[in-house]
């Protein structure tokens, strides 16, 4: 699968939009699971961004660009 470039700015924006929060006692399970899903997407994007950054560094070191 070819993943499009993911910018650090996008990740920072989503991190602010959906911050990591502890569940509240009065919060429904549905709300907790929805927030967990949002964070899972952000964490996945962070991993893809890291991988893309490492690949670009390796490419520069190997003279691929």
C-alpha positions in Angstrom: 0.0 0.0 0.0 1.4 3.4 -1.0 0.8 5.9 1.9 0.5 9.5 0.9 2.9 11.9 2.7 1.8 12.8 6.2 2.8 16.2 7.5 3.9 16.9 11.0 1.5 19.9 10.9 -1.5 17.6 10.2 -0.6 15.4 13.2 -0.1 18.4 15.5 -3.5 19.8 14.4 -5.3 16.4 15.0 -3.5 16.0 18.3 -4.9 19.4 19.4 -8.4 18.6 18.0 -8.5 15.2 19.7 -6.2 15.4 22.8 -5.4 12.4 24.9 -7.7 12.5 27.9 -8.5 10.1 30.7 -12.1 8.9 30.8 -14.5 10.6 33.2 -16.6 8.6 35.6 -19.9 9.9 34.1 -18.8 9.2 30.5 -20.5 6.5 28.5 -18.6 3.5 27.1 -19.5 4.6 23.6 -17.9 8.0 24.2 -14.8 6.4 25.6 -14.5 4.0 22.7 -15.0 6.7 20.1 -12.2 8.8 21.7 -10.0 5.8 21.8 -10.6 5.2 18.1 -9.7 8.9 17.4 -6.4 8.5 19.3 -5.7 5.2 17.5 -5.9 7.0 14.2 -3.6 9.7 15.4 -1.1 7.2 16.8 -1.1 5.3 13.4 -0.5 8.6 11.5 2.4 9.3 13.8 3.9 5.9 13.1 3.5 6.4 9.3 5.0 9.8 9.6 8.0 8.4 11.5 8.5 5.7 8.9 8.3 8.2 6.1 10.8 10.4 7.8 13.2 7.5 8.4 12.9 6.4 4.7 13.6 10.0 3.5 16.8 10.1 5.7 17.9 6.7 4.5 17.3 7.8 0.9 19.4 10.9 1.4 22.2 8.9 3.0 22.1 6.5 0.1 21.8 9.2 -2.5 18.4 8.1 -3.8 17.0 11.6 -4.3 
